[in-house]
Amino acid sequence: VTATSVSYNVEEETITLEFPQVLHVSSSWILDITYIGLVNDKLNGFYRSVYTDADNNVQ
């Protein structure tokens, strides 16, 4: 499914995608984003991050 619109909120640093149909929770979806730029560890821009899940596994 291709997004029908993409809007950017500079203040909140978010992107909103709108689709021509409802994307049901019970279905599986793949989000494919083409990104041109640096991926860093400096917590700004598009960056790598890790977290620890409920079973104490680092993700």
PQR file with spaces between the fields and no chain letter, atoms N, CA, C, O and H, PARSE charges and radii, in Angstrom:
ATOM       1  N    VAL     1       0.860   -1.173    0.000 -0.4000 1.5000
ATOM       2  CA   VAL     1       0.000    0.000    0.000 -0.0000 2.0000
ATOM       3  C    VAL     1       0.901    1.228    0.000  0.5500 1.7000
ATOM       4  O    VAL     1       1.821    1.324    0.812 -0.5500 1.4000
ATOM       5  N    THR     2       0.650    2.142   -0.881 -0.4000 1.5000
ATOM       6  CA   THR     2       1.444    3.364   -0.978 -0.0000 2.0000
ATOM       7  C    THR     2       0.744    4.488   -0.228  0.5500 1.7000
ATOM       8  O    THR     2      -0.472    4.648   -0.338 -0.5500 1.4000
ATOM       9  H    THR     2      -0.098    2.064   -1.540  0.4000 1.0000
ATOM      10  N    ALA     3       1.508    5.268    0.537 -0.4000 1.5000
ATOM      11  CA   ALA     3       0.949    6.403    1.275 -0.0000 2.0000
ATOM      12  C    ALA     3       0.391    7.426    0.293  0.5500 1.7000
ATOM      13  O    ALA     3       1.004    7.712   -0.736 -0.5500 1.4000
ATOM      14  H    ALA     3       2.496    5.138    0.627  0.4000 1.0000
ATOM      15  N    THR     4      -0.780    7.974    0.622 -0.4000 1.5000
ATOM      16  CA   THR     4      -1.388    8.994   -0.230 -0.0000 2.0000
ATOM      17  C    THR     4      -0.897   10.383    0.128  0.5500 1.7000
ATOM      18  O    THR     4      -0.976   11.303   -0.686 -0.5500 1.4000
ATOM      19  H    THR     4      -1.278    7.741    1.457  0.4000 1.0000
ATOM      20  N    SER     5      -0.383   10.542    1.360 -0.4000 1.5000
ATOM      21  CA   SER     5       0.211   11.827    1.738 -0.0000 2.0000
ATOM      22  C    SER     5       1.218   11.610    2.858  0.5500 1.7000
ATOM      23  O    SER     5       1.111   10.677    3.653 -0.5500 1.4000
ATOM      24  H    SER     5      -0.319    9.795    2.021  0.4000 1.0000
ATOM      25  N    VAL     6       2.192   12.500    2.891 -0.4000 1.5000
ATOM      26  CA   VAL     6       3.218   12.502    3.929 -0.0000 2.0000
ATOM      27  C    VAL     6       3.316   13.931    4.430  0.5500 1.7000
ATOM      28  O    VAL     6       3.536   14.852    3.644 -0.5500 1.4000
ATOM      29  H    VAL     6       2.279   13.258    2.245  0.4000 1.0000
ATOM      30  N    SER     7       3.153   14.126    5.749 -0.4000 1.5000
ATOM      31  CA   SER     7       3.276   15.477    6.306 -0.0000 2.0000
ATOM      32  C    SER     7       4.343   15.485    7.391  0.5500 1.7000
ATOM      33  O    SER     7       4.500   14.520    8.140 -0.5500 1.4000
ATOM      34  H    SER     7       2.974   13.377    6.388  0.4000 1.0000
ATOM      35  N    TYR     8       5.068   16.591    7.459 -0.4000 1.5000
ATOM      36  CA   TYR     8       6.173   16.748    8.396 -0.0000 2.0000
ATOM      37  C    TYR     8       5.811   17.777    9.450  0.5500 1.7000
ATOM      38  O    TYR     8       5.263   18.829    9.123 -0.5500 1.4000
ATOM      39  H    TYR     8       4.940   17.375    6.851  0.4000 1.0000
ATOM      40  N    ASN     9       6.108   17.492   10.708 -0.4000 1.5000
ATOM      41  CA   ASN     9       5.926   18.448   11.797 -0.0000 2.0000
ATOM      42  C    ASN     9       7.315   18.746   12.344  0.5500 1.7000
ATOM      43  O    ASN     9       7.896   17.940   13.072 -0.5500 1.4000
ATOM      44  H    ASN     9       6.554   16.638   10.974  0.4000 1.0000
ATOM      45  N    VAL    10       7.838   19.909   11.986 -0.4000 1.5000
ATOM      46  CA   VAL    10       9.203   20.278   12.362 -0.0000 2.0000
ATOM      47  C    VAL    10       9.333   20.432   13.870  0.5500 1.7000
ATOM      48  O    VAL    10      10.332   19.997   14.444 -0.5500 1.4000
ATOM      49  H    VAL    10       7.367   20.564   11.395  0.4000 1.0000
ATOM      50  N    GLU    11       8.347   21.043   14.529 -0.4000 1.5000
ATOM      51  CA   GLU    11       8.418   21.262   15.980 -0.0000 2.0000
ATOM      52  C    GLU    11       8.459   19.948   16.751  0.5500 1.7000
ATOM      53  O    GLU    11       9.251   19.801   17.681 -0.5500 1.4000
ATOM      54  H    GLU    11       7.536   21.396   14.063  0.4000 1.0000
ATOM      55  N    GLU    12       7.616   18.998   16.376 -0.4000 1.5000
ATOM      56  CA   GLU    12       7.549   17.713   17.082 -0.0000 2.0000
ATOM      57  C    GLU    12       8.505   16.675   16.509  0.5500 1.7000
ATOM      58  O    GLU    12       8.657   15.585   17.060 -0.5500 1.4000
ATOM      59  H    GLU    12       6.972   19.117   15.620  0.4000 1.0000
ATOM      60  N    GLU    13       9.154   17.028   15.384 -0.4000 1.5000
ATOM      61  CA   GLU    13      10.082   16.123   14.706 -0.0000 2.0000
ATOM      62  C    GLU    13       9.419   14.783   14.392  0.5500 1.7000
ATOM      63  O    GLU    13       9.966   13.717   14.677 -0.5500 1.4000
ATOM      64  H    GLU    13       9.030   17.914   14.937  0.4000 1.0000
ATOM      65  N    THR    14       8.211   14.865   13.790 -0.4000 1.5000
ATOM      66  CA   THR    14       7.468   13.662   13.424 -0.0000 2.0000
ATOM      67  C    THR    14       7.062   13.716   11.949  0.5500 1.7000
ATOM      68  O    THR    14       7.021   14.781   11.332 -0.5500 1.4000
ATOM      69  H    THR    14       7.767   15.730   13.558  0.4000 1.0000
ATOM      70  N    ILE    15       6.770   12.555   11.417 -0.4000 1.5000
ATOM      71  CA   ILE    15       6.228   12.420   10.069 -0.0000 2.0000
ATOM      72  C    ILE    15       4.922   11.640   10.189  0.5500 1.7000
ATOM      73  O    ILE    15       4.868   10.627   10.887 -0.5500 1.4000
ATOM      74  H    ILE    15       6.803   11.690   11.918  0.4000 1.0000
ATOM      75  N    THR    16       3.879   12.101    9.519 -0.4000 1.5000
ATOM      76  CA   THR    16       2.594   11.407    9.508 -0.0000 2.0000
ATOM      77  C    THR    16       2.336   10.890    8.101  0.5500 1.7000
ATOM      78  O    THR    16       2.404   11.641    7.128 -0.5500 1.4000
ATOM      79  H    THR    16       3.924   12.923    8.952  0.4000 1.0000
ATOM      80  N    LEU    17       2.041    9.606    8.005 -0.4000 1.5000
ATOM      81  CA   LEU    17       1.722    8.977    6.726 -0.0000 2.0000
ATOM      82  C    LEU    17       0.231    8.684    6.684  0.5500 1.7000
ATOM      83  O    LEU    17      -0.327    8.174    7.655 -0.5500 1.4000
ATOM      84  H    LEU    17       1.985    8.996    8.796  0.4000 1.0000
ATOM      85  N    GLU    18      -0.419    9.002    5.569 -0.4000 1.5000
ATOM      86  CA   GLU    18      -1.829    8.670    5.389 -0.0000 2.0000
ATOM      87  C    GLU    18      -1.941    7.668    4.246  0.5500 1.7000
ATOM      88  O    GLU    18      -1.238    7.771    3.241 -0.5500 1.4000
ATOM      89  H    GLU    18       0.035    9.417    4.780  0.4000 1.0000
ATOM      90  N    PHE    19      -2.841    6.694    4.417 -0.4000 1.5000
ATOM      91  CA   PHE    19      -3.007    5.626    3.442 -0.0000 2.0000
ATOM      92  C    PHE    19      -4.435    5.622    2.912  0.5500 1.7000
ATOM      93  O    PHE    19      -5.341    6.116    3.583 -0.5500 1.4000
ATOM      94  H    PHE    19      -3.412    6.610    5.233  0.4000 1.0000
ATOM      95  N    PRO    20      -4.650    5.070    1.711 -0.5600 1.5000
ATOM      96  CA   PRO    20      -5.982    5.079    1.110  0.2800 2.0000
ATOM      97  C    PRO    20      -6.956    4.102    1.759  0.5500 1.7000
ATOM      98  O    PRO    20      -8.138    4.088    1.415 -0.5500 1.4000
ATOM      99  N    GLN    21      -6.479    3.294    2.685 -0.4000 1.5000
ATOM     100  CA   GLN    21      -7.342    2.329    3.364 -0.0000 2.0000
ATOM     101  C    GLN    21      -6.890    2.185    4.808  0.5500 1.7000
ATOM     102  O    GLN    21      -5.783    2.589    5.164 -0.5500 1.4000
ATOM     103  H    GLN    21      -5.519    3.305    2.965  0.4000 1.0000
ATOM     104  N    VAL    22      -7.743    1.615    5.628 -0.4000 1.5000
ATOM     105  CA   VAL    22      -7.407    1.359    7.029 -0.0000 2.0000
ATOM     106  C    VAL    22      -6.397    0.215    7.079  0.5500 1.7000
ATOM     107  O    VAL    22      -6.584   -0.814    6.429 -0.5500 1.4000
ATOM     108  H    VAL    22      -8.642    1.287    5.338  0.4000 1.0000
ATOM     109  N    LEU    23      -5.327    0.399    7.852 -0.4000 1.5000
ATOM     110  CA   LEU    23      -4.332   -0.660    8.045 -0.0000 2.0000
ATOM     111  C    LEU    23      -4.671   -1.370    9.344  0.5500 1.7000
ATOM     112  O    LEU    23      -4.390   -0.856   10.427 -0.5500 1.4000
ATOM     113  H    LEU    23      -5.175    1.234    8.380  0.4000 1.0000
ATOM     114  N    HIS    24      -5.265   -2.527    9.245 -0.4000 1.5000
ATOM     115  CA   HIS    24      -5.753   -3.254   10.413 -0.0000 2.0000
ATOM     116  C    HIS    24      -4.612   -3.831   11.244  0.5500 1.7000
ATOM     117  O    HIS    24      -3.611   -4.300   10.704 -0.5500 1.4000
ATOM     118  H    HIS    24      -5.494   -2.945    8.366  0.4000 1.0000
ATOM     119  N    VAL    25      -4.776   -3.790   12.548 -0.4000 1.5000
ATOM     120  CA   VAL    25      -3.779   -4.302   13.485 -0.0000 2.0000
ATOM     121  C    VAL    25      -3.537   -5.787   13.269  0.5500 1.7000
ATOM     122  O    VAL    25      -2.416   -6.258   13.458 -0.5500 1.4000
ATOM     123  H    VAL    25      -5.590   -3.409   12.987  0.4000 1.0000
ATOM     124  N    SER    26      -4.548   -6.524   12.883 -0.4000 1.5000
ATOM     125  CA   SER    26      -4.424   -7.977   12.725 -0.0000 2.0000
ATOM     126  C    SER    26      -3.654   -8.376   11.462  0.5500 1.7000
ATOM     127  O    SER    26      -3.403   -9.561   11.244 -0.5500 1.4000
ATOM     128  H    SER    26      -5.459   -6.141   12.729  0.4000 1.0000
ATOM     129  N    SER    27      -3.283   -7.410   10.639 -0.4000 1.5000
ATOM     130  CA   SER    27      -2.528   -7.687    9.416 -0.0000 2.0000
ATOM     131  C    SER    27      -1.058   -7.359    9.622  0.5500 1.7000
ATOM     132  O    SER    27      -0.703   -6.585   10.511 -0.5500 1.4000
ATOM     133  H    SER    27      -3.488   -6.447   10.816  0.4000 1.0000
ATOM     134  N    SER    28      -0.209   -7.951    8.796 -0.4000 1.5000
ATOM     135  CA   SER    28       1.223   -7.637    8.826 -0.0000 2.0000
ATOM     136  C    SER    28       1.532   -6.613    7.746  0.5500 1.7000
ATOM     137  O    SER    28       1.002   -6.689    6.637 -0.5500 1.4000
ATOM     138  H    SER    28      -0.498   -8.580    8.074  0.4000 1.0000
ATOM     139  N    TRP    29       2.395   -5.650    8.077 -0.4000 1.5000
ATOM     140  CA   TRP    29       2.761   -4.601    7.137 -0.0000 2.0000
ATOM     141  C    TRP    29       4.266   -4.406    7.164  0.5500 1.7000
ATOM     142  O    TRP    29       4.907   -4.625    8.192 -0.5500 1.4000
ATOM     143  H    TRP    29       2.825   -5.588    8.977  0.4000 1.0000
ATOM     144  N    ILE    30       4.825   -4.000    6.054 -0.4000 1.5000
ATOM     145  CA   ILE    30       6.241   -3.661    5.962 -0.0000 2.0000
ATOM     146  C    ILE    30       6.329   -2.197    5.571  0.5500 1.7000
ATOM     147  O    ILE    30       5.717   -1.771    4.592 -0.5500 1.4000
ATOM     148  H    ILE    30       4.305   -3.821    5.218  0.4000 1.0000
ATOM     149  N    LEU    31       7.093   -1.428    6.340 -0.4000 1.5000
ATOM     150  CA   LEU    31       7.319   -0.020    6.035 -0.0000 2.0000
ATOM     151  C    LEU    31       8.693    0.095    5.400  0.5500 1.7000
ATOM     152  O    LEU    31       9.699   -0.228    6.032 -0.5500 1.4000
ATOM     153  H    LEU    31       7.590   -1.774    7.135  0.4000 1.0000
ATOM     154  N    ASP    32       8.743    0.549    4.161 -0.4000 1.5000
ATOM     155  CA   ASP    32       9.993    0.689    3.419 -0.0000 2.0000
ATOM     156  C    ASP    32      10.270    2.175    3.248  0.5500 1.7000
ATOM     157  O    ASP    32       9.511    2.884    2.588 -0.5500 1.4000
ATOM     158  H    ASP    32       7.926    0.811    3.648  0.4000 1.0000
ATOM     159  N    ILE    33      11.363    2.643    3.847 -0.4000 1.5000
ATOM     160  CA   ILE    33      11.728    4.057    3.783 -0.0000 2.0000
ATOM     161  C    ILE    33      13.102    4.175    3.145  0.5500 1.7000
ATOM     162  O    ILE    33      14.052    3.524    3.580 -0.5500 1.4000
ATOM     163  H    ILE    33      11.980    2.067    4.383  0.4000 1.0000
ATOM     164  N    THR    34      13.207    4.999    2.120 -0.4000 1.5000
ATOM     165  CA   THR    34      14.504    5.304    1.536 -0.0000 2.0000
ATOM     166  C    THR    34      15.068    6.497    2.290  0.5500 1.7000
ATOM     167  O    THR    34      14.443    7.556    2.348 -0.5500 1.4000
ATOM     168  H    THR    34      12.435    5.528    1.767  0.4000 1.0000
ATOM     169  N    TYR    35      16.249    6.324    2.865 -0.4000 1.5000
ATOM     170  CA   TYR    35      16.879    7.380    3.665 -0.0000 2.0000
ATOM     171  C    TYR    35      18.262    7.639    3.101  0.5500 1.7000
ATOM     172  O    TYR    35      19.053    6.712    2.930 -0.5500 1.4000
ATOM     173  H    TYR    35      16.757    5.463    2.818  0.4000 1.0000
ATOM     174  N    ILE    36      18.554    8.894    2.814 -0.4000 1.5000
ATOM     175  CA   ILE    36      19.883    9.286    2.356 -0.0000 2.0000
ATOM     176  C    ILE    36      20.448   10.225    3.404  0.5500 1.7000
ATOM     177  O    ILE    36      19.933   11.326    3.596 -0.5500 1.4000
ATOM     178  H    ILE    36      17.912    9.647    2.954  0.4000 1.0000
ATOM     179  N    GLY    37      21.491    9.804    4.076 -0.4000 1.5000
ATOM     180  CA   GLY    37      22.104   10.614    5.123 -0.0000 2.0000
ATOM     181  C    GLY    37      22.904    9.731    6.050  0.5500 1.7000
ATOM     182  O    GLY    37      23.033    8.528    5.824 -0.5500 1.4000
ATOM     183  H    GLY    37      21.910    8.909    3.920  0.4000 1.0000
ATOM     184  N    LEU    38      23.435   10.330    7.085 -0.4000 1.5000
ATOM     185  CA   LEU    38      24.249    9.608    8.051 -0.0000 2.0000
ATOM     186  C    LEU    38      23.382    8.997    9.139  0.5500 1.7000
ATOM     187  O    LEU    38      22.397    9.599    9.567 -0.5500 1.4000
ATOM     188  H    LEU    38      23.330   11.307    7.269  0.4000 1.0000
ATOM     189  N    VAL    39      23.747    7.806    9.583 -0.4000 1.5000
ATOM     190  CA   VAL    39      23.149    7.189   10.760 -0.0000 2.0000
ATOM     191  C    VAL    39      24.232    7.229   11.816  0.5500 1.7000
ATOM     192  O    VAL    39      25.330    6.715   11.601 -0.5500 1.4000
ATOM     193  H    VAL    39      24.547    7.318    9.235  0.4000 1.0000
ATOM     194  N    ASN    40      23.932    7.843   12.973 -0.4000 1.5000
ATOM     195  CA   ASN    40      24.970    8.047   13.980 -0.0000 2.0000
ATOM     196  C    ASN    40      24.535    7.548   15.347  0.5500 1.7000
ATOM     197  O    ASN    40      23.441    7.004   15.503 -0.5500 1.4000
ATOM     198  H    ASN    40      23.040    8.260   13.148  0.4000 1.0000
ATOM     199  N    ASP    41      25.388    7.735   16.325 -0.4000 1.5000
ATOM     200  CA   ASP    41      25.111    7.362   17.716 -0.0000 2.0000
ATOM     201  C    ASP    41      25.005    8.591   18.609  0.5500 1.7000
ATOM     202  O    ASP    41      25.130    8.462   19.827 -0.5500 1.4000
ATOM     203  H    ASP    41      26.276    8.177   16.199  0.4000 1.0000
ATOM     204  N    LYS    42      24.781    9.769   18.054 -0.4000 1.5000
ATOM     205  CA   LYS    42      24.825   11.022   18.802 -0.0000 2.0000
ATOM     206  C    LYS    42      23.451   11.533   19.239  0.5500 1.7000
ATOM     207  O    LYS    42      23.342   12.664   19.714 -0.5500 1.4000
ATOM     208  H    LYS    42      24.680    9.874   17.064  0.4000 1.0000
ATOM     209  N    LEU    43      22.409   10.727   19.090 -0.4000 1.5000
ATOM     210  CA   LEU    43      21.045   11.052   19.534 -0.0000 2.0000
ATOM     211  C    LEU    43      20.464   12.288   18.859  0.5500 1.7000
ATOM     212  O    LEU    43      19.663   13.005   19.458 -0.5500 1.4000
ATOM     213  H    LEU    43      22.497    9.808   18.705  0.4000 1.0000
ATOM     214  N    ASN    44      20.869   12.543   17.604 -0.4000 1.5000
ATOM     215  CA   ASN    44      20.200   13.571   16.816 -0.0000 2.0000
ATOM     216  C    ASN    44      20.129   13.096   15.374  0.5500 1.7000
ATOM     217  O    ASN    44      20.935   12.271   14.944 -0.5500 1.4000
ATOM     218  H    ASN    44      21.520   11.961   17.118  0.4000 1.0000
ATOM     219  N    GLY    45      19.160   13.620   14.629 -0.4000 1.5000
ATOM     220  CA   GLY    45      18.959   13.119   13.282 -0.0000 2.0000
ATOM     221  C    GLY    45      18.410   11.699   13.321  0.5500 1.7000
ATOM     222  O    GLY    45      17.636   11.356   14.215 -0.5500 1.4000
ATOM     223  H    GLY    45      18.505   14.290   14.978  0.4000 1.0000
ATOM     224  N    PHE    46      18.800   10.888   12.374 -0.4000 1.5000
ATOM     225  CA   PHE    46      18.400    9.481   12.321 -0.0000 2.0000
ATOM     226  C    PHE    46      19.519    8.704   12.985  0.5500 1.7000
ATOM     227  O    PHE    46      20.632    8.657   12.460 -0.5500 1.4000
ATOM     228  H    PHE    46      19.429   11.166   11.648  0.4000 1.0000
ATOM     229  N    TYR    47      19.245    8.094   14.131 -0.4000 1.5000
ATOM     230  CA   TYR    47      20.326    7.481   14.903 -0.0000 2.0000
ATOM     231  C    TYR    47      19.979    6.079   15.386  0.5500 1.7000
ATOM     232  O    TYR    47      18.815    5.689   15.468 -0.5500 1.4000
ATOM     233  H    TYR    47      18.342    8.133   14.557  0.4000 1.0000
ATOM     234  N    ARG    48      21.042    5.336   15.703 -0.4000 1.5000
ATOM     235  CA   ARG    48      20.905    3.991   16.268 -0.0000 2.0000
ATOM     236  C    ARG    48      20.577    4.103   17.743  0.5500 1.7000
ATOM     237  O    ARG    48      21.032    5.025   18.420 -0.5500 1.4000
ATOM     238  H    ARG    48      21.988    5.653   15.637  0.4000 1.0000
ATOM     239  N    SER    49      19.794    3.173   18.235 -0.4000 1.5000
ATOM     240  CA   SER    49      19.446    3.144   19.646 -0.0000 2.0000
ATOM     241  C    SER    49      19.206    1.698   20.067  0.5500 1.7000
ATOM     242  O    SER    49      18.916    0.845   19.228 -0.5500 1.4000
ATOM     243  H    SER    49      19.425    2.424   17.685  0.4000 1.0000
ATOM     244  N    VAL    50      19.324    1.424   21.350 -0.4000 1.5000
ATOM     245  CA   VAL    50      19.032    0.100   21.896 -0.0000 2.0000
ATOM     246  C    VAL    50      18.128    0.257   23.106  0.5500 1.7000
ATOM     247  O    VAL    50      18.039    1.333   23.698 -0.5500 1.4000
ATOM     248  H    VAL    50      19.559    2.117   22.032  0.4000 1.0000
ATOM     249  N    TYR    51      17.459   -0.827   23.463 -0.4000 1.5000
ATOM     250  CA   TYR    51      16.635   -0.837   24.666 -0.0000 2.0000
ATOM     251  C    TYR    51      16.662   -2.238   25.257  0.5500 1.7000
ATOM     252  O    TYR    51      17.043   -3.197   24.586 -0.5500 1.4000
ATOM     253  H    TYR    51      17.531   -1.701   22.982  0.4000 1.0000
ATOM     254  N    THR    52      16.260   -2.350   26.505 -0.4000 1.5000
ATOM     255  CA   THR    52      16.175   -3.644   27.173 -0.0000 2.0000
ATOM     256  C    THR    52      14.706   -4.021   27.304  0.5500 1.7000
ATOM     257  O    THR    52      13.913   -3.257   27.853 -0.5500 1.4000
ATOM     258  H    THR    52      15.950   -1.571   27.050  0.4000 1.0000
ATOM     259  N    ASP    53      14.340   -5.207   26.796 -0.4000 1.5000
ATOM     260  CA   ASP    53      12.941   -5.623   26.834 -0.0000 2.0000
ATOM     261  C    ASP    53      12.572   -6.218   28.193  0.5500 1.7000
ATOM     262  O    ASP    53      13.401   -6.260   29.102 -0.5500 1.4000
ATOM     263  H    ASP    53      14.984   -5.828   26.350  0.4000 1.0000
ATOM     264  N    ALA    54      11.339   -6.674   28.326 -0.4000 1.5000
ATOM     265  CA   ALA    54      10.828   -7.187   29.602 -0.0000 2.0000
ATOM     266  C    ALA    54      11.584   -8.420   30.091  0.5500 1.7000
ATOM     267  O    ALA    54      11.587   -8.710   31.288 -0.5500 1.4000
ATOM     268  H    ALA    54      10.666   -6.640   27.588  0.4000 1.0000
ATOM     269  N    ASP    55      12.227   -9.152   29.170 -0.4000 1.5000
ATOM     270  CA   ASP    55      13.006  -10.339   29.545 -0.0000 2.0000
ATOM     271  C    ASP    55      14.482  -10.020   29.744  0.5500 1.7000
ATOM     272  O    ASP    55      15.313  -10.926   29.810 -0.5500 1.4000
ATOM     273  H    ASP    55      12.225   -8.917   28.198  0.4000 1.0000
ATOM     274  N    ASN    56      14.810   -8.735   29.839 -0.4000 1.5000
ATOM     275  CA   ASN    56      16.172   -8.249   30.073 -0.0000 2.0000
ATOM     276  C    ASN    56      17.111   -8.523   28.891  0.5500 1.7000
ATOM     277  O    ASN    56      18.322   -8.651   29.072 -0.5500 1.4000
ATOM     278  H    ASN    56      14.135   -7.999   29.785  0.4000 1.0000
ATOM     279  N    ASN    57      16.544   -8.610   27.686 -0.4000 1.5000
ATOM     280  CA   ASN    57      17.344   -8.767   26.471 -0.0000 2.0000
ATOM     281  C    ASN    57      17.578   -7.404   25.845  0.5500 1.7000
ATOM     282  O    ASN    57      16.650   -6.603   25.727 -0.5500 1.4000
ATOM     283  H    ASN    57      15.560   -8.506   27.539  0.4000 1.0000
ATOM     284  N    VAL    58      18.806   -7.140   25.445 -0.4000 1.5000
ATOM     285  CA   VAL    58      19.110   -5.887   24.761 -0.0000 2.0000
ATOM     286  C    VAL    58      18.680   -6.033   23.307  0.5500 1.7000
ATOM     287  O    VAL    58      19.090   -6.966   22.617 -0.5500 1.4000
ATOM     288  H    VAL    58      19.559   -7.791   25.540  0.4000 1.0000
ATOM     289  N    GLN    59      17.862   -5.111   22.857 -0.4000 1.5000
ATOM     290  CA   GLN    59      17.350   -5.124   21.483 -0.0000 2.0000
ATOM     291  C    GLN    59      17.952   -3.984   20.692  0.5500 1.7000
ATOM     292  O    GLN    59      17.647   -3.823   19.511 -0.5500 1.4000
ATOM     293  H    GLN    59      17.530   -4.353   23.418  0.4000 1.0000
